[in-house]
């Protein structure tokens, strides 16, 4: 059991989106939206920590009038959607971007460069918007990648040539390359398509949250975090109020102070928001 007095102390709620604040249709339910604005009147604000690109979060931020910086791409970027100010960014080294582009050209793989505000692709990679699983992101076709190699937060390779994608994965990691994180997986929506995501090593949601709290001068014990998936584990900092939903992975449920016995389609996040609001109102 957790101390319910902790709810009264909450000044900031940091929530994941997919599988947490959003239902499976990608919507924020009306109850959650109403409660966010009620909480603002009680001195509790909200922001996001998501695996999505920043450009895929701005509409939700506008809906909830989020003023604080948003954590995107699992901690690779902390940026305000209201004024565009950047608090932190973690770029893939240019030499690594060029190496990935060379591999893609050699093995006829589709490749895109993810920046804060858009995913860039060339005519040669025109299938990218159809086969990428980057929900809500802005896609822009460019003549060449030359002007977009710098400030790349993530390189994504997508192809049905499974062995070629695995080869690139192996040669973008140790001992061939240093300082990178690679993630290789099969698409759940597109049959036979495999992805390779390449980011600079060291960024995660938890480290980004620590930077954000320091910037905002908000203590961990004044912060509630809500998540559902493996990439939210680092978000569960020791002194935060840790919240998860019925649809969450078991690892998070074991770490959580509060497990809401509703899933993201049943208003699980709204139930927690209401708990905080009632505590603040009393």
FIMARZA-494356 format. One record per residue (C-alpha): y, x, z; residue number from 1. Coordinates in nm, 2 decimals. Example, Ala and Ser with C-alpha at 12.3 -4.5 7.8 and 13.67 -1.06 7.14 Angstrom:
<node <-0.45,1.23,0.78>,1>
<node <-0.11,1.37,0.71>,2>
***
This chain:
<node <0.00,0.00,0.00>,1>
<node <0.35,0.12,-0.07>,2>
<node <0.66,0.07,0.14>,3>
<node <0.85,-0.23,-0.01>,4>
<node <1.17,-0.08,0.12>,5>
<node <1.14,0.17,-0.16>,6>
<node <1.23,-0.11,-0.40>,7>
<node <1.57,-0.15,-0.25>,8>
<node <1.65,0.21,-0.31>,9>
<node <1.58,0.21,-0.68>,10>
<node <1.88,0.30,-0.89>,11>
<node <1.71,0.38,-1.22>,12>
<node <1.40,0.24,-1.39>,13>
<node <1.25,0.47,-1.66>,14>
<node <1.00,0.29,-1.88>,15>
<node <0.77,0.36,-2.17>,16>
<node <0.79,0.11,-2.45>,17>
<node <0.46,0.06,-2.65>,18>
<node <0.20,-0.10,-2.43>,19>
<node <0.45,-0.13,-2.14>,20>
<node <0.79,-0.29,-2.19>,21>
<node <0.69,-0.41,-2.54>,22>
<node <0.42,-0.66,-2.62>,23>
<node <0.18,-0.59,-2.90>,24>
<node <0.42,-0.75,-3.15>,25>
<node <0.68,-0.48,-3.06>,26>
<node <0.91,-0.73,-2.87>,27>
<node <1.07,-0.73,-2.53>,28>
<node <1.00,-1.07,-2.37>,29>
<node <1.30,-1.29,-2.27>,30>
<node <1.21,-1.27,-1.90>,31>
<node <1.23,-0.89,-1.90>,32>
<node <1.56,-0.89,-2.09>,33>
<node <1.71,-1.13,-1.84>,34>
<node <1.59,-0.93,-1.54>,35>
<node <1.73,-0.60,-1.68>,36>
<node <2.08,-0.75,-1.68>,37>
<node <2.03,-0.91,-1.34>,38>
<node <1.93,-0.57,-1.21>,39>
<node <2.24,-0.40,-1.36>,40>
<node <2.45,-0.64,-1.15>,41>
<node <2.27,-0.51,-0.85>,42>
<node <2.33,-0.14,-0.93>,43>
<node <1.99,-0.06,-1.09>,44>
<node <1.99,0.06,-1.45>,45>
<node <1.72,0.12,-1.71>,46>
<node <1.63,0.38,-1.98>,47>
<node <1.33,0.47,-2.19>,48>
<node <1.08,0.75,-2.21>,49>
<node <0.88,0.71,-2.53>,50>
<node <0.67,0.89,-2.78>,51>
<node <0.87,0.72,-3.06>,52>
<node <1.15,0.89,-3.25>,53>
<node <1.51,0.83,-3.12>,54>
<node <1.59,0.62,-3.43>,55>
<node <1.30,0.38,-3.34>,56>
<node <1.45,0.32,-2.99>,57>
<node <1.82,0.25,-3.06>,58>
<node <1.77,-0.12,-3.14>,59>
<node <1.59,-0.18,-2.81>,60>
<node <1.86,0.02,-2.63>,61>
<node <2.13,-0.20,-2.79>,62>
<node <1.94,-0.52,-2.68>,63>
<node <1.93,-0.40,-2.32>,64>
<node <2.27,-0.23,-2.33>,65>
<node <2.12,0.10,-2.22>,66>
<node <2.40,0.35,-2.14>,67>
<node <2.19,0.64,-2.00>,68>
<node <2.03,0.90,-2.23>,69>
<node <1.69,0.81,-2.38>,70>
<node <1.38,1.04,-2.37>,71>
<node <1.21,1.03,-2.71>,72>
<node <0.92,1.21,-2.89>,73>
<node <0.75,1.26,-2.55>,74>
<node <1.03,1.47,-2.41>,75>
<node <1.14,1.67,-2.72>,76>
<node <1.47,1.50,-2.72>,77>
<node <1.71,1.35,-2.46>,78>
<node <1.99,1.17,-2.64>,79>
<node <2.23,0.89,-2.57>,80>
<node <2.22,0.60,-2.81>,81>
<node <2.56,0.47,-2.71>,82>
<node <2.77,0.79,-2.79>,83>
<node <2.51,1.02,-2.96>,84>
<node <2.55,1.30,-2.71>,85>
<node <2.24,1.52,-2.68>,86>
<node <2.13,1.64,-2.33>,87>
<node <1.82,1.83,-2.45>,88>
<node <1.64,1.91,-2.77>,89>
<node <1.32,2.11,-2.86>,90>
<node <1.30,2.22,-3.22>,91>
<node <1.00,2.35,-3.40>,92>
<node <1.09,2.71,-3.50>,93>
<node <1.20,2.73,-3.86>,94>
<node <0.93,2.99,-3.95>,95>
<node <0.66,2.74,-3.82>,96>
<node <0.81,2.46,-4.03>,97>
<node <0.80,2.68,-4.34>,98>
<node <0.44,2.78,-4.26>,99>
<node <0.34,2.41,-4.24>,100>
<node <0.52,2.33,-4.56>,101>
<node <0.34,2.62,-4.74>,102>
<node <0.00,2.49,-4.61>,103>
<node <0.08,2.14,-4.72>,104>
<node <0.17,2.26,-5.07>,105>
<node <-0.14,2.48,-5.09>,106>
<node <-0.39,2.21,-4.98>,107>
<node <-0.21,1.91,-5.14>,108>
<node <-0.13,1.74,-4.80>,109>
<node <0.14,1.49,-4.73>,110>
<node <0.40,1.62,-4.50>,111>
<node <0.72,1.49,-4.33>,112>
<node <0.99,1.64,-4.11>,113>
<node <1.09,1.43,-3.81>,114>
<node <1.44,1.46,-3.69>,115>
<node <1.62,1.26,-3.42>,116>
<node <1.75,0.99,-3.65>,117>
<node <1.51,0.99,-3.94>,118>
<node <1.18,1.11,-4.09>,119>
<node <1.25,1.31,-4.41>,120>
<node <1.01,1.32,-4.70>,121>
<node <1.03,1.42,-5.07>,122>
<node <0.92,1.24,-5.39>,123>
<node <0.60,1.45,-5.38>,124>
<node <0.53,1.29,-5.04>,125>
<node <0.64,0.94,-5.13>,126>
<node <0.34,0.78,-4.97>,127>
<node <0.46,0.89,-4.62>,128>
<node <0.63,0.57,-4.52>,129>
<node <0.32,0.37,-4.60>,130>
<node <0.07,0.59,-4.41>,131>
<node <0.26,0.71,-4.11>,132>
<node <0.21,0.54,-3.77>,133>
<node <0.57,0.59,-3.65>,134>
<node <0.68,0.25,-3.54>,135>
<node <1.04,0.15,-3.60>,136>
<node <1.14,0.49,-3.74>,137>
<node <1.39,0.54,-4.02>,138>
<node <1.26,0.71,-4.34>,139>
<node <1.47,0.89,-4.59>,140>
<node <1.37,1.05,-4.92>,141>
<node <1.53,1.38,-5.00>,142>
<node <1.52,1.61,-5.30>,143>
<node <1.41,1.91,-5.10>,144>
<node <1.31,2.00,-4.74>,145>
<node <1.54,2.31,-4.75>,146>
<node <1.83,2.15,-4.57>,147>
<node <1.61,1.99,-4.31>,148>
<node <1.39,2.28,-4.19>,149>
<node <1.62,2.34,-3.89>,150>
<node <1.65,2.08,-3.62>,151>
<node <1.30,1.96,-3.69>,152>
<node <1.16,1.80,-3.37>,153>
<node <0.81,1.74,-3.52>,154>
<node <0.62,1.82,-3.83>,155>
<node <0.37,1.55,-3.94>,156>
<node <0.09,1.61,-4.19>,157>
<node <-0.11,1.31,-4.31>,158>
<node <-0.41,1.31,-4.56>,159>
<node <-0.76,1.19,-4.63>,160>
<node <-0.86,1.55,-4.68>,161>
<node <-1.00,1.58,-4.33>,162>
<node <-1.12,1.94,-4.35>,163>
<node <-0.79,2.06,-4.50>,164>
<node <-0.60,1.90,-4.21>,165>
<node <-0.83,2.06,-3.96>,166>
<node <-0.78,2.40,-4.13>,167>
<node <-0.40,2.37,-4.09>,168>
<node <-0.44,2.26,-3.73>,169>
<node <-0.65,2.57,-3.66>,170>
<node <-0.41,2.80,-3.83>,171>
<node <-0.10,2.66,-3.67>,172>
<node <-0.24,2.74,-3.33>,173>
<node <-0.34,3.05,-3.13>,174>
<node <-0.40,3.32,-3.24>,175>
<node <-0.23,3.25,-3.57>,176>
<node <0.08,3.09,-3.43>,177>
<node <0.24,3.09,-3.08>,178>
<node <0.46,2.85,-2.89>,179>
<node <0.33,2.53,-3.07>,180>
<node <0.15,2.21,-2.96>,181>
<node <-0.07,2.05,-3.22>,182>
<node <-0.23,1.71,-3.21>,183>
<node <-0.50,1.61,-3.46>,184>
<node <-0.63,1.25,-3.48>,185>
<node <-0.76,0.98,-3.71>,186>
<node <-0.54,0.68,-3.80>,187>
<node <-0.63,0.35,-3.64>,188>
<node <-0.45,0.15,-3.90>,189>
<node <-0.52,0.34,-4.23>,190>
<node <-0.89,0.40,-4.31>,191>
<node <-0.98,0.76,-4.38>,192>
<node <-0.63,0.90,-4.30>,193>
<node <-0.60,1.20,-4.06>,194>
<node <-0.29,1.32,-3.89>,195>
<node <-0.16,1.65,-3.76>,196>
<node <0.15,1.65,-3.54>,197>
<node <0.32,1.98,-3.47>,198>
<node <0.58,2.03,-3.19>,199>
<node <0.73,2.31,-3.00>,200>
<node <0.53,2.39,-2.69>,201>
<node <0.65,2.30,-2.34>,202>
<node <0.82,1.96,-2.38>,203>
<node <0.68,1.65,-2.21>,204>
<node <0.81,1.33,-2.06>,205>
<node <0.80,1.46,-1.70>,206>
<node <1.01,1.77,-1.77>,207>
<node <1.25,1.56,-1.97>,208>
<node <1.28,1.32,-1.68>,209>
<node <1.36,1.60,-1.44>,210>
<node <1.64,1.72,-1.66>,211>
<node <1.77,1.36,-1.69>,212>
<node <1.77,1.30,-1.32>,213>
<node <1.95,1.62,-1.25>,214>
<node <2.21,1.53,-1.51>,215>
<node <2.26,1.18,-1.37>,216>
<node <2.24,1.31,-1.00>,217>
<node <1.97,1.05,-0.93>,218>
<node <1.70,1.15,-0.68>,219>
<node <1.33,1.10,-0.76>,220>
<node <1.29,0.86,-0.47>,221>
<node <1.57,0.65,-0.63>,222>
<node <1.37,0.63,-0.95>,223>
<node <1.09,0.40,-1.07>,224>
<node <0.87,0.50,-1.37>,225>
<node <0.65,0.26,-1.57>,226>
<node <0.38,0.38,-1.81>,227>
<node <0.04,0.29,-1.96>,228>
<node <-0.10,0.59,-2.16>,229>
<node <-0.20,0.95,-2.13>,230>
<node <0.14,1.08,-2.24>,231>
<node <0.29,0.90,-1.94>,232>
<node <0.10,1.11,-1.68>,233>
<node <0.36,1.38,-1.66>,234>
<node <0.62,1.10,-1.61>,235>
<node <0.47,1.02,-1.28>,236>
<node <0.67,1.27,-1.07>,237>
<node <0.57,1.31,-0.71>,238>
<node <0.85,1.13,-0.54>,239>
<node <0.92,0.85,-0.79>,240>
<node <0.79,0.50,-0.75>,241>
<node <0.50,0.50,-1.00>,242>
<node <0.41,0.17,-1.17>,243>
<node <0.15,0.08,-1.42>,244>
<node <0.00,-0.23,-1.58>,245>
<node <-0.35,-0.38,-1.62>,246>
<node <-0.38,-0.24,-1.97>,247>
<node <-0.31,0.12,-1.85>,248>
<node <-0.56,0.41,-1.87>,249>
<node <-0.76,0.47,-1.55>,250>
<node <-0.59,0.80,-1.48>,251>
<node <-0.25,0.63,-1.44>,252>
<node <-0.39,0.35,-1.22>,253>
<node <-0.52,0.61,-0.98>,254>
<node <-0.18,0.78,-0.96>,255>
<node <0.02,0.46,-0.93>,256>
<node <0.19,0.32,-0.62>,257>
<node <0.19,-0.02,-0.78>,258>
<node <-0.06,-0.16,-1.03>,259>
<node <0.06,-0.49,-1.19>,260>
<node <-0.24,-0.71,-1.26>,261>
<node <-0.09,-0.83,-1.59>,262>
<node <-0.09,-0.65,-1.92>,263>
<node <0.20,-0.59,-2.16>,264>
<node <0.14,-0.92,-2.34>,265>
<node <0.15,-1.11,-2.01>,266>
<node <0.48,-0.99,-1.89>,267>
<node <0.35,-0.71,-1.67>,268>
<node <0.68,-0.52,-1.68>,269>
<node <0.88,-0.83,-1.61>,270>
<node <0.68,-0.89,-1.29>,271>
<node <0.78,-0.54,-1.16>,272>
<node <1.14,-0.59,-1.26>,273>
<node <1.14,-0.92,-1.06>,274>
<node <1.00,-0.74,-0.76>,275>
<node <1.29,-0.49,-0.77>,276>
<node <1.54,-0.77,-0.82>,277>
<node <1.41,-0.98,-0.53>,278>
<node <1.42,-0.67,-0.30>,279>
<node <1.78,-0.60,-0.41>,280>
<node <1.89,-0.96,-0.36>,281>
<node <1.76,-0.98,-0.01>,282>
***
